Amino acid sequence: MPNGNLLEVKNLKQYFTVKTGLLKTASLKAVDDVSFSVGYGETLGLVGESGCGKTTVGRSIMRLYEPTGGTVVFDGKEVTAQSIMPLRREMQMVFQDPYSSLNPRMTVEDIIGEPLDVHKLYSSKKERRDKILGLMELVGLNAEHATRYAHEFSGGQRQRIGIARALAVNPKFIICDEPVSALDVSIQAQVINMFEDLKEKLGVAYLFIAHDLLVVHHISDRIAVMYLGKIVEIAPAGELNGNPIHPYTLSLLSAVPIPDPKTVRKKNRIILEGDVPSPMRMPSGCPFRTRCRYATEQCAIECPALTERGAGSGHMVACWNR
């Protein structure tokens, strides 16, 4: 596997103009100055509560939204509106909702075969069908499923169809946008294990977007924590779980459910006060300061940058007081 980074995101910004009244508009800062990288064959988990901008990051990387600012470099090539089409063979996306991301009028064979058609990746109908059946087998679907329609399948099976579609072009990188949040817990485990198996077999890299820290910790090599459009902490998965530093990460980890009642009683649950501020009326300085027990005057004046904590550990935190 090559050294270096497969994906580099630098100072990514995604602002939306929102109507606030008659002839009045405001800027909604969904993603504000986000930077991170993903290595070859690596899984980076991106976590945070609903509305923090995780999905917008994924869609901006894929140019489903045209970014307001910043650069995305994939495998040494800058991703732009002009360069994205050929790069879509190498970077794919699995969407959150398997119910709405599949065309109800198409059979499974046509859904999975569509990327093959678009990129002309076969020379005969037999080769096309063989590739589709091979992909179906890879994600745990039977050959007889090929002629059925999406509504005939369970949520887990539909998500498998979406994954097979993403794999059809043999990508190097897949953005997984909360791919298990709409599924039952038992099915979640099956799909997560399948992602891990595919990573081992194909060497594919993932940006795994989720709000469930347990799921992300299980599958990720590194984890980035996002709050209100900004990354506040990024570290190797074991390091983040064992030595969280940012107050928001501490509160997220304290909310992770534990199946042992005795451990739960001893656990110090951190309850955040107040509500998440609106992205249209962001607080000055650090976006987390309005809910942070460590906040000082400096936090209101200037937003902290991500800085390294520990020599060469890769543990980066954006906080003035931790």
C-alpha positions as CSV (number, residue, x, y, z in Angstrom):
1,M,0.0,0.0,0.0
2,P,1.4,3.5,-0.9
3,N,2.6,5.8,1.8
4,G,1.1,9.3,2.4
5,N,-2.5,10.3,2.2
6,L,-5.1,9.2,-0.3
7,L,-7.4,12.2,0.7
8,E,-6.5,15.6,2.0
9,V,-9.1,18.1,3.0
10,K,-7.8,21.6,3.7
11,N,-9.9,24.5,5.2
12,L,-13.1,23.2,3.7
13,K,-16.0,25.6,4.1
14,Q,-19.7,25.1,3.1
15,Y,-22.0,28.0,3.7
16,F,-25.7,28.0,2.6
17,T,-27.8,31.1,2.1
18,V,-31.0,30.8,4.0
19,K,-34.1,33.0,3.8
20,T,-35.0,34.5,7.2
21,G,-37.9,36.8,6.2
22,L,-39.2,38.9,3.4
23,L,-36.1,39.9,1.3
24,K,-33.8,38.9,4.2
25,T,-31.2,36.2,4.1
26,A,-28.5,34.9,6.4
27,S,-25.5,32.7,6.0
28,L,-25.7,29.2,7.6
29,K,-22.2,27.9,8.3
30,A,-22.7,24.1,7.9
31,V,-18.9,23.4,7.6
32,D,-16.4,26.0,8.7
33,D,-12.7,25.6,8.1
34,V,-12.4,21.8,8.4
35,S,-9.1,20.0,7.6
36,F,-8.2,16.3,7.9
37,S,-6.6,13.5,5.9
38,V,-7.3,9.9,5.1
39,G,-4.4,7.5,4.4
40,Y,-4.4,4.6,1.8
41,G,-6.5,1.8,3.2
42,E,-7.4,3.7,6.4
43,T,-10.8,4.2,8.0
44,L,-11.3,7.7,9.5
45,G,-14.5,8.0,11.7
46,L,-16.3,11.3,11.7
47,V,-18.6,11.7,14.7
48,G,-20.8,14.3,16.2
49,E,-24.5,15.0,17.0
50,S,-27.1,15.6,14.4
51,G,-26.8,18.9,12.5
52,C,-23.0,19.3,13.2
53,G,-22.1,19.2,9.5
54,K,-20.8,15.6,9.1
55,T,-23.0,14.7,6.1
56,T,-22.3,18.1,4.5
57,V,-18.5,17.3,4.7
58,G,-19.0,14.0,2.8
59,R,-21.2,15.6,0.2
60,S,-18.9,18.5,-0.3
61,I,-15.9,16.1,-0.9
62,M,-17.9,14.3,-3.6
63,R,-19.0,17.7,-5.1
64,L,-22.7,17.0,-4.5
65,Y,-22.5,20.4,-3.0
66,E,-20.1,22.9,-4.5
67,P,-17.8,24.0,-1.5
68,T,-17.8,27.7,-0.5
69,G,-14.0,27.5,0.1
70,G,-11.0,25.2,0.8
71,T,-9.4,22.4,-1.3
72,V,-9.9,18.7,-1.6
73,V,-7.0,16.7,-3.0
74,F,-7.6,13.0,-3.9
75,D,-4.6,10.7,-4.7
76,G,-2.5,13.8,-5.7
77,K,-5.2,15.4,-7.9
78,E,-7.3,18.4,-6.8
79,V,-11.0,17.7,-6.8
80,T,-12.9,20.4,-8.8
81,A,-16.2,20.6,-10.6
82,Q,-14.3,19.8,-13.8
83,S,-12.2,16.9,-12.4
84,I,-14.9,15.1,-10.3
85,M,-16.4,13.0,-13.1
86,P,-13.4,10.8,-13.8
87,L,-12.5,10.7,-10.1
88,R,-16.0,9.3,-9.3
89,R,-14.6,5.9,-10.4
90,E,-12.2,6.0,-7.5
91,M,-14.3,7.7,-4.8
92,Q,-17.9,6.5,-4.1
93,M,-20.6,7.1,-1.5
94,V,-23.0,4.9,0.5
95,F,-25.9,6.9,1.6
96,Q,-27.7,6.9,5.0
97,D,-31.2,5.9,3.9
98,P,-31.3,2.6,1.9
99,Y,-35.0,3.3,1.3
100,S,-34.6,6.5,-0.6
101,S,-31.2,6.0,-2.2
102,L,-32.3,3.2,-4.5
103,N,-34.5,3.7,-7.6
104,P,-37.8,1.8,-7.0
105,R,-38.3,1.3,-10.7
106,M,-35.0,-0.5,-11.3
107,T,-34.2,-4.1,-10.6
108,V,-31.2,-4.9,-8.3
109,E,-29.2,-6.0,-11.4
110,D,-29.8,-2.6,-13.0
111,I,-29.1,-0.6,-9.8
112,I,-25.7,-2.3,-9.3
113,G,-25.0,-2.3,-13.1
114,E,-25.6,1.5,-13.5
115,P,-22.1,2.6,-12.5
116,L,-20.7,-0.1,-14.9
117,D,-22.9,1.4,-17.7
118,V,-21.9,5.0,-16.9
119,H,-18.2,4.3,-16.9
120,K,-18.4,1.6,-19.7
121,L,-16.6,-1.1,-17.6
122,Y,-17.6,-4.2,-19.6
123,S,-17.3,-5.4,-23.2
124,S,-20.3,-7.7,-23.4
125,K,-23.6,-8.4,-21.6
126,K,-22.2,-11.6,-20.2
127,E,-19.3,-9.7,-18.6
128,R,-21.7,-7.1,-17.2
129,R,-23.9,-9.8,-15.6
130,D,-20.9,-11.8,-14.3
131,K,-19.6,-8.6,-12.6
132,I,-23.0,-7.8,-11.1
133,L,-23.4,-11.4,-9.7
134,G,-19.8,-11.3,-8.3
135,L,-20.6,-8.0,-6.5
136,M,-23.8,-9.4,-5.1
137,E,-22.0,-12.4,-3.8
138,L,-19.3,-10.2,-2.3
139,V,-21.9,-8.3,-0.2
140,G,-23.9,-11.4,0.8
141,L,-26.8,-11.3,-1.7
142,N,-28.0,-14.3,-3.8
143,A,-28.0,-14.5,-7.6
144,E,-31.8,-14.9,-7.6
145,H,-32.2,-11.5,-6.0
146,A,-30.9,-9.9,-9.3
147,T,-34.4,-9.6,-10.9
148,R,-36.2,-8.3,-7.8
149,Y,-36.9,-4.6,-7.0
150,A,-35.7,-2.7,-3.9
151,H,-39.0,-2.7,-2.1
152,E,-38.9,-6.5,-1.8
153,F,-35.9,-6.4,0.5
154,S,-35.3,-5.6,4.2
155,G,-33.3,-2.5,5.3
156,G,-30.1,-4.5,5.7
157,Q,-30.4,-6.1,2.3
158,R,-31.1,-2.7,0.7
159,Q,-28.0,-1.2,2.3
160,R,-26.0,-4.2,0.9
161,I,-27.4,-3.3,-2.6
162,G,-26.1,0.3,-2.1
163,I,-22.7,-1.0,-1.0
164,A,-22.5,-3.3,-4.1
165,R,-23.4,-0.3,-6.3
166,A,-20.5,1.7,-4.7
167,L,-18.1,-1.2,-5.2
168,A,-19.0,-1.7,-8.8
169,V,-16.3,0.7,-10.1
170,N,-13.6,-0.8,-7.8
171,P,-13.1,2.5,-5.9
172,K,-10.1,3.3,-3.7
173,F,-12.2,5.4,-1.3
174,I,-15.8,5.2,0.0
175,I,-17.7,7.8,2.0
176,C,-20.1,6.0,4.3
177,D,-22.8,8.4,5.4
178,E,-24.3,6.9,8.6
179,P,-24.8,3.6,6.7
180,V,-26.2,1.7,9.6
181,S,-28.2,4.3,11.5
182,A,-31.5,3.2,9.8
183,L,-30.9,-0.5,10.5
184,D,-31.7,-2.8,13.4
185,V,-28.9,-3.4,15.9
186,S,-28.3,-7.0,14.8
187,I,-28.2,-6.0,11.1
188,Q,-25.9,-3.1,12.0
189,A,-23.3,-5.6,13.3
190,Q,-23.5,-7.6,10.1
191,V,-23.1,-4.6,7.8
192,I,-20.2,-3.2,9.9
193,N,-18.4,-6.6,9.8
194,M,-19.0,-6.6,6.0
195,F,-17.3,-3.2,5.7
196,E,-14.3,-4.5,7.6
197,D,-14.1,-7.7,5.4
198,L,-14.2,-5.5,2.3
199,K,-11.4,-3.3,3.6
200,E,-9.2,-6.4,4.1
201,K,-10.1,-8.0,0.7
202,L,-10.0,-4.8,-1.4
203,G,-7.8,-2.4,0.5
204,V,-10.5,0.3,0.2
205,A,-10.3,3.4,2.5
206,Y,-13.3,4.8,4.3
207,L,-14.6,8.1,5.7
208,F,-17.1,6.6,8.1
209,I,-19.7,9.2,9.2
210,A,-21.8,8.3,12.2
211,H,-23.1,9.6,15.6
212,D,-22.7,6.3,17.4
213,L,-19.2,6.3,19.0
214,L,-19.3,2.6,19.8
215,V,-19.8,1.8,16.1
216,V,-17.1,4.3,15.0
217,H,-14.6,3.1,17.6
218,H,-15.1,-0.5,16.4
219,I,-14.4,0.2,12.7
220,S,-12.1,3.2,12.6
221,D,-8.3,3.6,12.7
222,R,-8.6,7.3,13.6
223,I,-11.6,9.3,14.8
224,A,-12.4,13.0,14.2
225,V,-15.0,14.7,16.5
226,M,-17.1,17.4,15.0
227,Y,-19.1,20.1,16.7
228,L,-21.1,22.9,15.0
229,G,-19.2,22.8,11.7
230,K,-15.7,22.4,13.2
231,I,-13.4,19.5,14.1
232,V,-12.6,19.8,17.8
233,E,-10.5,16.7,18.3
234,I,-8.9,14.0,16.1
235,A,-6.8,11.1,17.3
236,P,-6.2,7.3,16.8
237,A,-9.3,5.4,17.9
238,G,-7.8,3.8,21.0
239,E,-6.2,7.0,22.1
240,L,-9.4,9.0,21.7
241,N,-11.4,6.4,23.7
242,G,-8.8,6.0,26.4
243,N,-7.6,9.6,26.7
244,P,-10.2,12.1,25.5
245,I,-9.2,15.7,26.0
246,H,-11.8,18.1,24.5
247,P,-14.8,18.7,26.8
248,Y,-17.2,17.8,24.0
249,T,-15.5,14.5,23.4
250,L,-15.6,13.8,27.1
251,S,-19.4,14.4,27.2
252,L,-20.0,12.2,24.1
253,L,-18.0,9.3,25.6
254,S,-19.8,9.6,28.9
255,A,-23.1,9.2,27.1
256,V,-22.1,5.8,25.5
257,P,-24.4,3.1,26.9
258,I,-22.7,0.4,29.0
259,P,-24.5,-3.0,29.4
260,D,-23.2,-3.4,33.0
261,P,-25.5,-1.7,35.7
262,K,-22.7,-1.6,38.3
263,T,-20.3,0.2,36.0
264,V,-23.1,2.6,35.0
265,R,-23.7,3.6,38.6
266,K,-20.0,4.4,39.1
267,K,-19.8,6.3,35.8
268,N,-19.6,10.1,35.9
269,R,-22.1,11.1,33.2
270,I,-21.4,14.6,31.9
271,I,-24.6,16.5,31.1
272,L,-24.1,19.5,28.8
273,E,-26.1,22.5,29.7
274,G,-28.0,24.7,27.2
275,D,-28.8,23.9,23.6
276,V,-26.6,23.7,20.5
277,P,-26.4,27.3,19.1
278,S,-27.8,27.9,15.6
279,P,-25.3,27.7,12.8
280,M,-26.8,31.0,11.6
281,R,-25.9,32.7,14.9
282,M,-22.6,31.2,15.8
283,P,-21.1,32.3,19.1
284,S,-17.9,34.3,18.9
285,G,-14.6,32.5,19.5
286,C,-14.9,28.8,20.3
287,P,-18.2,27.4,19.1
288,F,-18.5,25.1,22.2
289,R,-17.9,27.8,24.8
290,T,-21.6,28.4,25.5
291,R,-21.9,24.9,26.9
292,C,-18.4,24.4,28.3
293,R,-17.6,24.3,32.0
294,Y,-13.9,25.3,31.3
295,A,-14.8,28.4,29.2
296,T,-12.8,31.6,29.9
297,E,-12.7,35.1,28.3
298,Q,-10.1,33.9,25.8
299,C,-12.6,31.3,24.5
300,A,-15.0,34.2,23.5
301,I,-12.3,36.2,21.8
302,E,-10.6,33.7,19.6
303,C,-11.4,30.2,18.2
304,P,-8.6,27.7,19.1
305,A,-6.8,25.9,16.4
306,L,-6.2,22.1,16.3
307,T,-2.8,21.6,18.0
308,E,-0.8,18.4,18.6
309,R,-1.0,17.0,22.2
310,G,1.8,14.5,22.8
311,A,4.9,14.0,20.7
312,G,4.0,12.5,17.4
313,S,0.9,10.7,18.7
314,G,-1.4,12.4,16.1
315,H,-3.7,13.5,18.9
316,M,-5.0,17.0,17.9
317,V,-7.3,19.1,20.0
318,A,-8.9,22.6,19.5
319,C,-9.2,23.9,23.1
320,W,-7.5,26.7,25.1
321,N,-8.0,25.2,28.5
322,R,-7.4,21.4,28.2
